[in-house]
Amino acid sequence: MPAYLPAMKFLKDRDVREKLYRAFVTRAGEENTPLLDQILSLKQQQAKLLGFGSYAEMSMARTHAAARTLTLTLTPTLTLTLTLTRRARWPPRWRRWTS
């Protein structure tokens, strides 16, 4: 990697840079392909065992659960705050109709 970055920066020949880039991004690809296939298969099995249609669906459910809970508690608080702030800015003659 230390030689890759300076070479990509300073090589003038576009074809040589392209060859270097392709060699760099595909390194160890053949050795890793079976491992990646196994990882994807295990993730799919995990999702199915937990009742999800796919690993992506399971991942979204996990990461968005906390955000959904926070949203459900935060929304009423924000609504009340905005309503009170808005009413406080109204002229006094309008406030009597809002209670």
Number of C-alpha atoms within 10 A of each C-alpha: 7 6 7 12 10 10 15 16 9 9 11 10 9 10 10 13 17 12 10 14 15 11 11 12 9 9 10 10 10 9 9 11 11 10 11 12 11 12 12 12 12 13 16 17 16 15 17 14 10 11 11 16 13 15 19 13 12 18 12 10 13 11 10 11 11 11 10 12 10 11 12 11 10 11 11 11 12 11 11 11 12 12 11 11 11 10 15 11 10 10 9 10 7 10 12 8 7 6 5
